């Protein structure tokens, strides 16, 4: 077994007397795509925020690359769901990518070339002078991903990144994300409430149960890569996994009530 | 152009009315006001008074805006500081700036210092309140982005907080500039023997309605020009934002 890059050991998190995470344990191999799914209140976003170093667990241990997570790290990038709020409206697309390059101390003269390459990678070539307000939702999310890639991250924490997009745009971005994952070898923790999306993207899917959040089911996704929006989604293996996950989630929701 | 119809009509009416009324110590027809205006320009009294008032207004605005901005940004960033200073701010803020005149007069005597101090006192509050709200209102997600990128506190203020808050802070500056002119003229009318306010008082008491009205119209023009200039600057600086 390879050394894991992200490790959760009995991670608990409480806000006041409300327990949000009730002891999560899992680990991720480098380059793995792990999807967290579950009903609202299952703590999937909170788990991602712990992994990103944005909140500290109340007890238990979360570690990244062998070291306890003490706060955000530049080699862990966070893609937020609300892309419109996560971009600087007064900076152009190029300027928004530049923010991350400035943060990592990239020399000024190297920035234009890297910005162009990053925008190209997410399919925003030629859009560098547009402001976020002039872009569609899909383009804004692409821009946020470009900014995250500018950090040169070893891992991407993606919090329902495509949840607010229309179906077509969402599928485009899913495929682009898989391509980026393949090309960069980045480890990806992906939070979603869309079961099909989780299976389509993931090497593994963890289904969480709510109140408090804990692991309910863990499914290994053995579908071949590269995946295809039509062929993969209609393969019997995909449908069987979807059924398994669906039964779990709805079972959990039924019991929660 | 339509906006000019009513003023032109009123001026014409004032002209006719004043002329029918005959010579007066309290009102003057617009034509005589224009003549008096030319006289005030020629003898230099208008420019001298304008200079004195603007020095005091801008001096006070600068001092007040810097203090208000610094306090507002600090209070917007720190909840603790905000709570500690909430009571002093809420007690001092409602004091009318004119009410500070007697104290300032004892401490500073007549002159620029007095006027600048009172204008500054009046300008601190709009800057403080707006800057605090603007900084506290910066999108929390952007601050989280700054955390995720591990920006230093200084870089966070320079790259995120300041640009996000700047448009609203500039609006506050524009309002404070209007307040500065009003308060400067008020202080001159009340006590300080210089500037446009003092000229208004002097000519009023000298029974020169033509000069009094000329200066009054001029105060309006200066205030209008100031606001238009700042509006233009605002549009140039922040107009392109989506």
Interface residues (C-beta under 8 A of the other chain):
Chain A: X52 X54 X71 X72 X73 X74 X77 X78 X80 X82 X85 X86 X88 X89 X90 X99 X100 X102 X103 X131 X132 X133 X134 X151
Chain B: X139 X141 X142 X144 X145 X147 X148 X149 X150 X151 X155 X159 X160 X163 X164 X240 X241 X242
